[in-house]
């Protein structure tokens, strides 16, 4: 399953007790900035059950759209706020395979 779209996975390791604040900030950023950017398709936030992290799964039309998002001044304004709460690792790629249970 190869797809033209780009998937961006961000893994945020959050400081103890700060997961809810991080999720609120990420939702606010997505609703006020990310969804307005060209090339954005979808975003999902996945919270770790142990409260130690959040995964941001987002799909974009192209790698250029991801780079434009990263260089947008509104997004750059959020980075220090996120970094106060968590550390960040990021992977950008394309879907190469998936399987879904049917029935």
Backbone bond lengths (Angstrom), bond angles and torsions (degrees), N, CA, C in turn:
res aa  C-N    CA-C-N  psi(-1)  N-CA   C-N-CA  omega(-1)  CA-C   N-CA-C  phi
1 X - - - 1.445 - - 1.513 109.07 -
2 X 1.289 118.73 89.64 1.450 121.65 175.41 1.517 108.06 -97.62
3 X 1.313 116.14 144.68 1.447 121.63 -173.01 1.520 107.88 -137.81
4 X 1.302 117.63 146.54 1.451 121.49 178.37 1.524 111.82 -70.58
5 X 1.320 117.89 -25.22 1.452 120.37 -176.69 1.525 111.35 -70.62
6 X 1.326 114.51 162.57 1.452 122.15 179.41 1.518 108.03 -112.02
7 X 1.317 115.97 136.78 1.456 121.74 176.67 1.520 107.88 -107.44
8 X 1.316 114.87 130.55 1.457 121.40 177.64 1.526 107.57 -114.54
9 X 1.330 115.48 122.13 1.456 121.93 177.70 1.522 107.49 -113.37
10 X 1.330 115.96 122.26 1.457 121.39 174.78 1.522 107.66 -115.13
11 X 1.321 116.20 126.44 1.453 122.09 176.49 1.513 107.68 -107.51
12 X 1.322 115.08 116.66 1.458 120.90 -179.97 1.519 108.89 -108.70
13 X 1.311 117.03 118.76 1.466 122.25 174.88 1.523 105.60 -90.86
14 X 1.327 115.28 117.84 1.453 120.54 -171.21 1.527 111.15 -101.70
15 X 1.325 114.97 147.90 1.456 119.98 176.47 1.529 109.39 -69.40
16 X 1.336 117.28 149.44 1.470 120.62 -178.31 1.532 112.45 -52.51
17 X 1.336 114.94 133.51 1.451 121.46 176.98 1.515 115.53 80.76
18 X 1.336 117.52 1.75 1.466 120.00 -175.17 1.523 114.01 -112.28
19 X 1.346 117.19 5.80 1.459 119.80 -177.19 1.534 111.60 -61.80
20 X 1.326 118.27 -44.56 1.467 120.48 -178.73 1.523 111.60 -62.13
21 X 1.324 117.17 -41.02 1.470 120.79 178.05 1.521 110.67 -64.34
22 X 1.333 116.76 -39.68 1.463 120.98 178.32 1.522 110.61 -64.33
23 X 1.325 117.35 -45.28 1.464 121.16 179.61 1.530 110.24 -61.07
24 X 1.316 117.33 -43.33 1.470 120.68 178.58 1.522 110.96 -60.82
25 X 1.341 117.22 -42.00 1.461 120.88 178.68 1.528 111.22 -65.75
26 X 1.331 117.63 -42.26 1.463 121.56 179.71 1.524 111.72 -65.68
27 X 1.333 116.81 -40.07 1.471 120.03 176.47 1.528 110.69 -63.26
28 X 1.324 116.33 -44.17 1.463 120.65 179.32 1.531 110.86 -61.06
29 X 1.324 116.55 -43.91 1.465 121.23 179.34 1.529 110.89 -62.57
30 X 1.323 116.20 -43.69 1.466 120.16 -179.61 1.521 111.06 -64.42
31 X 1.329 116.13 -46.17 1.465 120.30 -177.01 1.525 113.24 -69.77
32 X 1.333 117.64 -33.72 1.458 119.26 -175.02 1.524 114.23 -96.13
33 X 1.333 117.31 -25.00 1.474 119.28 -176.06 1.523 112.28 -123.82
34 X 1.330 117.17 -59.98 1.467 121.00 -170.49 1.520 112.08 -54.97
35 X 1.322 116.67 -46.21 1.475 119.43 -176.37 1.530 112.88 -64.92
36 X 1.337 117.97 -15.44 1.467 121.26 179.39 1.527 112.72 -90.10
37 X 1.317 117.29 -8.40 1.463 120.69 -174.14 1.524 112.23 -83.17
38 X 1.319 114.90 142.83 1.463 120.46 176.70 1.522 109.77 -63.60
39 X 1.321 114.97 135.86 1.453 120.50 175.93 1.512 115.16 92.33
40 X 1.341 118.46 -8.30 1.464 120.83 178.87 1.517 109.79 -76.33
41 X 1.334 116.90 138.21 1.463 121.76 178.84 1.520 112.39 -116.37
42 X 1.318 118.30 -51.34 1.461 120.84 -176.85 1.519 110.46 -158.96
43 X 1.321 115.24 154.66 1.462 122.05 173.90 1.518 109.07 -139.09
44 X 1.332 116.04 137.24 1.462 122.77 172.95 1.517 108.06 -127.54
45 X 1.312 116.13 138.05 1.458 121.28 173.01 1.522 107.64 -106.43
46 X 1.327 116.47 132.04 1.454 122.06 179.24 1.530 107.07 -120.38
47 X 1.330 116.16 117.96 1.458 121.55 -178.78 1.525 110.74 -94.15
48 X 1.319 116.70 132.38 1.463 121.12 175.78 1.524 109.18 -67.24
49 X 1.318 116.35 136.87 1.460 121.15 -179.69 1.530 112.15 -61.16
50 X 1.341 116.79 -29.65 1.461 119.94 -178.08 1.529 113.02 -85.78
51 X 1.348 116.86 1.67 1.459 120.86 177.55 1.516 114.72 77.96
52 X 1.334 117.79 8.79 1.454 121.33 -173.51 1.529 114.81 -97.23
53 X 1.334 117.54 0.10 1.454 117.05 -177.86 1.512 113.79 -171.78
54 X 1.317 113.74 166.01 1.463 122.66 176.10 1.520 107.23 -138.50
55 X 1.325 115.69 136.85 1.462 120.75 173.34 1.521 107.52 -108.00
56 X 1.327 115.55 131.72 1.467 120.98 172.74 1.526 106.35 -104.74
57 X 1.320 116.27 118.25 1.468 123.16 176.12 1.514 105.72 -108.40
58 X 1.327 116.58 118.40 1.466 118.36 177.78 1.523 110.05 -136.06
59 X 1.319 114.41 149.26 1.463 121.12 177.87 1.518 108.70 -115.54
60 X 1.325 114.67 139.45 1.459 123.34 -177.45 1.516 109.17 -132.30
61 X 1.304 116.61 157.43 1.470 120.82 -179.48 1.522 112.30 -68.53
62 X 1.341 117.62 -29.71 1.465 119.87 -175.79 1.526 110.26 -161.78
63 X 1.328 115.34 165.69 1.460 120.50 174.51 1.529 110.51 -63.51
64 X 1.327 117.09 -33.36 1.465 120.80 178.02 1.526 110.94 -63.15
65 X 1.333 117.35 -36.13 1.462 120.99 177.71 1.528 110.45 -66.14
66 X 1.332 117.38 -38.51 1.466 121.21 177.38 1.524 109.84 -64.35
67 X 1.316 116.70 -45.34 1.457 120.13 179.73 1.527 111.65 -64.00
68 X 1.329 116.94 -38.22 1.471 120.27 177.00 1.533 110.14 -63.95
69 X 1.318 117.15 -39.97 1.461 121.13 176.97 1.522 110.12 -61.34
70 X 1.310 116.67 -46.67 1.463 121.01 -177.97 1.518 112.64 -63.52
71 X 1.324 117.35 -29.27 1.463 119.94 -178.67 1.530 113.22 -94.86
72 X 1.328 117.45 -3.24 1.463 120.87 178.89 1.534 109.53 -65.30
73 X 1.330 118.16 130.11 1.467 120.87 -177.98 1.531 113.23 -58.88
74 X 1.316 117.86 -31.53 1.464 120.39 178.38 1.524 110.96 -67.46
75 X 1.332 116.50 -38.03 1.464 119.57 177.39 1.532 110.23 -70.25
76 X 1.315 116.71 -41.40 1.466 120.33 179.25 1.524 111.31 -59.71
77 X 1.327 117.33 -30.37 1.462 121.11 178.74 1.525 111.54 -68.11
78 X 1.333 118.10 -27.46 1.462 121.79 -179.61 1.522 113.21 -82.41
79 X 1.315 117.95 -24.19 1.468 121.00 -173.88 1.532 112.47 -56.72
80 X 1.326 120.22 -48.88 1.477 118.09 179.63 1.526 112.89 -61.12
81 X 1.323 117.99 -34.42 1.465 121.42 178.17 1.525 110.44 -65.22
82 X 1.335 116.55 -42.18 1.467 120.98 178.13 1.525 110.12 -65.59
83 X 1.330 116.90 -42.94 1.458 121.30 -176.32 1.536 112.29 -68.67
84 X 1.331 117.58 -19.87 1.461 120.49 173.99 1.533 110.84 -68.53
85 X 1.321 115.73 -25.23 1.465 121.33 -175.47 1.519 114.10 -103.32
86 X 1.332 117.23 -26.23 1.462 119.14 -169.57 1.520 111.93 -155.64
87 X 1.335 115.35 162.45 1.463 121.79 169.15 1.531 107.33 -97.67
88 X 1.320 117.15 160.07 1.460 121.20 -171.24 1.515 112.04 -133.17
89 X 1.341 115.74 131.94 1.458 123.48 166.72 1.514 106.75 -121.76
90 X 1.331 117.15 144.23 1.451 120.90 -174.05 1.521 110.55 -135.72
91 X 1.345 115.92 140.73 1.463 122.74 176.27 1.524 107.79 -133.99
92 X 1.333 116.18 131.52 1.461 120.89 176.15 1.519 107.68 -119.30
93 X 1.333 116.20 133.86 1.452 119.82 -179.43 1.513 111.33 -165.08
94 X 1.305 115.43 -166.20 1.460 122.28 178.98 1.516 109.14 -124.94
95 X 1.318 115.89 149.32 1.459 120.15 176.05 1.517 108.74 -66.73
96 X 1.322 116.21 129.81 1.461 120.40 178.47 1.517 112.31 -115.61
97 X 1.361 116.69 -14.71 1.453 119.62 179.65 1.520 108.99 -169.30
98 X 1.307 116.51 145.71 1.460 121.25 170.09 1.515 108.60 -156.48
99 X 1.328 115.31 160.24 1.440 120.93 177.24 1.525 107.55 -141.37
100 X 1.310 116.38 140.97 1.461 122.48 -178.74 1.517 109.79 -127.94
101 X 1.313 115.27 136.53 1.466 119.57 175.45 1.529 108.54 -69.09
102 X 1.277 115.87 132.39 1.468 121.29 178.09 1.513 108.60 -114.93
103 X 1.334 114.35 133.64 1.459 119.07 176.43 1.432 112.45 77.79
